[in-house]
């Protein structure tokens, strides 16, 4: 015989109602903690793995999706003026079907450009035309579907100087390519949040200060910028404390931009992983976001070690066999975790849907579940 809980929740589902507290996961707790999402990067290879894709489409864990490679320049414009949206469209369709926000990534990068672009010998005016045409087509194709775009990616060296000789965009157009890109993206989709995205600027160092200066430069050209993405490819055991990270986030937020950790992972050696420290470091990063009201979310750069981009490392919250590592619990509990007898669910409940160990969210009646 079906339990009363099962019958009641089935009736709610049939009526189109939801008992909010019955959902729990990284995204559910992140949203309960007042952010917009907790997300992950995904790629077609992951989608082809049914076990992995089941995790990726679980809205309770992931409320946002970032295409890992499928929206980069060579994937979308493999020949000049020829656009191929097939793979990216598959990711977009799945995210929409799962109710997930899209963080679209990325439009302009010094790396990973197609041979026709790198070897074309284009002059300033022609390359500006190519840049604008690419952004107009790509952002226009996904207009209304992307919550945010990483417009320009990694334009700065670690010392805060602009990449010059290593960037075809800078070496041909000069620094104006950055505001040109933001202006073109804004024209193609005025509703999208436009981000500058970079690594090694999680602390208040020379690069972080240069990013803040870049915000002013973009605006001085008359182009909009709405957000800064801090990639947060970090190393276990080498993470600053949450107050240091939060202070840096707030320094960006004070310039009237939203902030997000956009590519979070924490490398630890595959042959000698320190999973306890990794869990603590994930909690530190999440805590920093939690301390800053304009931190809208955290995105992992993948979720399972099976498909990490980092060689000989186990940097993500799920193991290669899809079991949850200690990092999963630390992320969830940092967003929120109810103590003994705290309410964690029930009809119309909007608080934290999870419980601190050793308690579990236990159904008591249709209107209340408690940490027992």
VENTAVEN-V237724 format. One record per residue. RES is the residue in one small letter. PHI is phi as a letter, one per 40 degrees, with the letter a starting at -180 (* if undefined). PSI is psi in radians with two decimals (none if undefined). Layout:
<<RES	PHI	PSI> <RES	PHI	PSI>>
This chain:
<<x	*	2.40> <x	c	2.49> <x	c	2.83> <x	d	-0.70> <x	c	-0.82> <x	c	-0.78> <x	c	-0.73> <x	c	-0.81> <x	c	-0.58> <x	c	-0.68> <x	c	-0.69> <x	c	-0.79> <x	c	-0.74> <x	c	-0.54> <x	c	-0.03> <x	g	0.32> <x	b	2.86> <x	b	2.33> <x	c	1.75> <x	d	-0.71> <x	c	-0.16> <x	c	-0.21> <x	c	2.29> <x	a	2.57> <x	i	-3.11> <x	c	-0.78> <x	c	-0.74> <x	d	-0.74> <x	c	-0.61> <x	c	-0.80> <x	c	-0.68> <x	c	-0.49> <x	c	0.20> <x	g	0.31> <x	c	3.06> <x	c	-0.54> <x	a	2.83> <x	b	2.27> <x	b	-3.11> <x	a	2.69> <x	c	2.66> <x	a	2.71> <x	b	2.88> <x	d	-0.66> <x	d	-0.67> <x	c	-0.70> <x	c	-0.50> <x	c	-0.23> <x	c	1.87> <x	c	-0.63> <x	c	-0.77> <x	c	-0.73> <x	c	-0.52> <x	c	-0.71> <x	c	-0.74> <x	c	-0.52> <x	c	0.07> <x	c	1.83> <x	c	-0.51> <x	c	-0.56> <x	c	-0.66> <x	b	1.96> <x	c	-0.03> <x	a	2.60> <x	b	2.40> <x	b	2.10> <x	c	2.18> <x	c	-0.78> <x	b	-0.31> <x	c	-0.18> <x	b	0.14> <x	c	2.81> <x	d	-0.91> <x	c	-0.43> <x	c	-0.66> <x	c	-0.50> <x	b	1.26> <x	c	-0.37> <x	b	2.68> <x	d	2.15> <x	g	0.06> <x	b	2.04> <x	b	2.40> <x	b	1.85> <x	b	0.12> <x	d	-0.97> <x	c	-0.78> <x	c	-0.67> <x	c	-0.60> <x	c	-0.76> <x	c	-0.78> <x	c	-0.78> <x	c	-0.73> <x	c	-0.75> <x	c	-0.77> <x	c	-0.72> <x	c	-0.49> <x	c	0.02> <x	g	0.37> <x	c	2.46> <x	c	2.58> <x	b	2.15> <x	b	1.90> <x	c	2.37> <x	a	2.23> <x	b	2.92> <x	c	-0.72> <x	b	2.18> <x	a	2.55> <x	c	-0.45> <x	b	2.90> <x	f	0.92> <x	b	2.65> <x	c	2.65> <x	d	-0.67> <x	c	-0.54> <x	c	-0.80> <x	c	-0.55> <x	b	0.17> <x	c	-0.31> <x	g	0.61> <x	c	2.50> <x	c	3.12> <x	d	-0.94> <x	c	-0.68> <x	c	-0.73> <x	c	-0.63> <x	c	-0.73> <x	c	-0.73> <x	c	-0.77> <x	c	-0.88> <x	c	-0.71> <x	c	-0.72> <x	c	-0.86> <x	c	-0.74> <x	c	-0.77> <x	c	-0.83> <x	c	-0.89> <x	c	-0.62> <x	c	-0.68> <x	c	-0.64> <x	b	0.32> <x	d	2.29> <x	g	-0.08> <x	b	-0.40> <x	b	2.09> <x	c	-0.74> <x	a	2.67> <x	b	2.30> <x	c	1.71> <x	c	-0.95> <x	b	2.32> <x	b	2.14> <x	f	0.92> <x	c	-0.15> <x	b	2.55> <x	c	2.96> <x	c	-0.45> <x	c	0.05> <x	g	-0.13> <x	c	2.71> <x	c	2.46> <x	c	2.24> <x	b	-1.40> <x	c	-0.43> <x	c	-0.02> <x	b	2.07> <x	c	-0.53> <x	c	-0.83> <x	c	-0.77> <x	c	-0.41> <x	b	-0.73> <x	c	-0.56> <x	g	-3.07> <x	c	-0.29> <x	c	-0.27> <x	c	-0.49> <x	c	-1.00> <x	c	-0.52> <x	d	-0.74> <x	c	-0.77> <x	c	-0.70> <x	c	-0.73> <x	c	-0.70> <x	c	-0.71> <x	c	-0.66> <x	c	-0.63> <x	c	-0.56> <x	a	1.56> <x	c	-0.35> <x	c	-0.29> <x	c	2.51> <x	c	2.25> <x	b	2.14> <x	b	2.58> <x	c	2.35> <x	b	2.30> <x	a	2.91> <x	b	2.95> <x	f	0.55> <x	b	0.47> <x	c	-0.40> <x	b	2.91> <x	c	1.25> <x	b	-2.99> <x	c	-0.65> <x	c	-0.74> <x	c	-0.73> <x	c	-0.65> <x	c	-0.65> <x	c	-0.72> <x	c	-0.68> <x	c	-0.61> <x	c	-0.60> <x	d	-0.80> <x	c	-0.67> <x	c	-0.78> <x	c	-0.79> <x	c	-0.57> <x	c	-0.49> <x	c	-0.08> <x	g	0.17> <x	c	2.64> <x	c	2.63> <x	a	2.30> <x	b	-0.27> <x	a	2.78> <x	b	2.21> <x	b	2.14> <x	c	2.00> <x	c	-0.76> <x	g	0.84> <x	c	1.73> <x	b	2.92> <x	b	2.27> <x	d	2.31> <x	g	-0.03> <x	b	0.59> <x	b	2.31> <x	c	2.84> <x	c	2.86> <x	c	-0.56> <x	c	-0.63> <x	c	-0.79> <x	c	-0.74> <x	c	-0.66> <x	c	-0.68> <x	c	-0.76> <x	d	-0.76> <x	c	-0.59> <x	c	-0.63> <x	c	-0.81> <x	d	-0.55> <x	c	-0.27> <x	c	0.26> <x	g	0.81> <x	b	2.65> <x	c	2.80> <x	b	2.73> <x	a	2.58> <x	c	2.07> <x	b	-0.29> <x	a	0.76> <x	c	2.25> <x	a	2.79> <x	b	1.74> <x	c	2.47> <x	a	2.44> <x	d	2.36> <x	c	-0.53> <x	c	-0.15> <x	a	1.11> <x	c	2.50> <x	b	1.46> <x	c	-0.52> <x	c	-0.80> <x	c	-0.67> <x	d	-0.78> <x	c	-0.74> <x	c	-0.68> <x	c	-0.66> <x	d	-0.75> <x	c	-0.64> <x	c	-0.80> <x	c	-0.79> <x	c	-0.70> <x	d	-0.68> <x	c	-0.80> <x	c	-0.72> <x	c	-0.49> <x	c	-0.22> <x	b	1.96> <x	d	-0.53> <x	c	0.11> <x	c	1.87> <x	c	-0.26> <x	i	3.00> <x	b	2.26> <x	b	2.28> <x	c	2.58> <x	c	1.26> <x	g	2.94> <x	b	-0.37> <x	b	2.43> <x	d	-0.35> <x	c	-0.56> <x	b	0.38> <x	c	2.63> <x	c	-0.14> <x	c	2.13> <x	c	2.49> <x	f	0.69> <x	a	2.74> <x	b	1.28> <x	c	-0.04> <x	b	2.89> <x	c	-0.23> <x	b	2.47> <x	c	3.09> <x	c	-0.35> <x	c	0.24> <x	g	0.31> <x	c	2.59> <x	c	2.32> <x	c	2.99> <x	d	-0.48> <x	c	-0.60> <x	d	-0.88> <x	c	-0.67> <x	c	-0.67> <x	c	-0.85> <x	d	-0.83> <x	c	-0.45> <x	c	-0.67> <x	c	-0.87> <x	a	2.58> <x	a	2.06> <x	c	2.56> <x	c	3.12> <x	d	2.23> <x	g	-0.02> <x	c	2.53> <x	c	2.44> <x	b	0.05> <x	a	3.13> <x	h	2.83> <x	d	2.20> <x	g	0.06> <x	c	2.35> <x	b	0.31> <x	c	-2.75> <x	c	2.22> <x	c	0.13> <x	b	2.93> <x	b	2.55> <x	c	2.59> <x	c	2.42> <x	c	0.29> <x	c	2.73> <x	b	2.66> <x	c	1.99> <x	b	2.19> <x	c	2.21> <x	b	-0.83> <x	a	3.02> <x	d	-0.40> <x	b	-0.13> <x	a	2.30> <x	b	2.61> <x	b	2.74> <x	c	1.88> <x	b	none>>
